[in-house]
Amino acid sequence: DAGVIQSPRHEVTEMGQEVTLRCKPISGHDYLFWYRQTMMRGLELLIYFNNNVPIDDSGMPEDRFSAKMPNASFSTLKIQPSEPRDSAVYFCASSIGDYNSPLHFGNGTRLTVT
Amino acid sequence: AQSVTQLDSQVPVFEEAPVELRCNYSSSVSVYLFWYVQYPNQGLQLLLKYLSGSTLVKGINGFEAEFNKSQTSFHLRKPSVHISDTAEYFCAVSDLSGYSTLTFGKGTMLLVSP
């Protein structure tokens, strides 16, 4: 079990550029979550998927943010255009949706927008 | 909706001393409670959880927590800490419907010194 895999680990980009963050959930997990972590706001849920279908995107801050899950083993979070206030650590997490099984987090992508 | 308050943003302690990290929650419905740990440059890992049953919950690495419904608290304790316990600790609460309702506190940084 390789765990939840996120790429890249670090991303530095200039304001206005498009940024794509990637996530591979644990095989067999049918829930996938995208979180954002900042000093000011802590850990916030952006969007989550069940069986590749977006269920709740009410946490997505603006239309500049979009997320897709084309298949059970891959998801992307895209920011276009990026702004300095998007700088944060973005985490992907997956689970089987049962509280008896833990929520598994990836190691995150640290995004810096200059 | 639920909310979580972690009363201390930072807790310094000497190695082999006991420690308590405080967590209070607010909710109008029944909840499940969790503690997660985040080591530098890593994702969150589950330390322990309370779903039902005994209010004293034991987790990994010698940590335990006690659910107190009347005080709406879920404090984390360890009788003797190690240098390797230095990390950020997050208390989280969810209603009974699933991980999509998981709400995290702002975190407590545990700093263990020799």
Contacts between the chains, C-beta under 8 A, distances in Angstrom:
chain1	res1	chain2	res2	distance
A	4	B	43	7.2
A	31	B	98	7.7
A	31	B	99	6.5
A	31	B	100	7.8
A	33	B	99	6.8
A	33	B	100	7.4
A	42	B	104	5.9
A	42	B	105	7.1
A	42	B	106	4.5
A	42	B	107	6.7
A	43	B	44	7.8
A	43	B	90	6.9
A	43	B	104	4.2
A	43	B	107	8.0
A	45	B	100	7.1
A	45	B	102	7.3
A	48	B	99	7.9
A	48	B	100	5.2
A	55	B	100	7.0
A	56	B	100	6.2
A	91	B	43	5.7
A	91	B	44	7.4
A	93	B	43	7.4
A	93	B	44	7.9
A	93	B	99	8.0
A	95	B	99	5.5
A	97	B	98	6.0
A	97	B	99	6.9
A	99	B	32	6.0
A	99	B	49	7.3
A	99	B	51	5.7
A	99	B	98	7.8
A	99	B	99	7.6
A	100	B	51	7.5
A	102	B	46	4.2
A	102	B	49	7.7
A	103	B	46	7.0
A	103	B	99	5.2
A	103	B	102	7.1
A	104	B	43	8.0
A	105	B	43	3.1
A	105	B	44	4.6
A	105	B	45	7.2
A	106	B	43	5.2
A	107	B	41	6.9
A	107	B	42	5.4
A	107	B	43	5.0
A	108	B	41	7.9
A	108	B	42	7.7
A	108	B	43	5.7
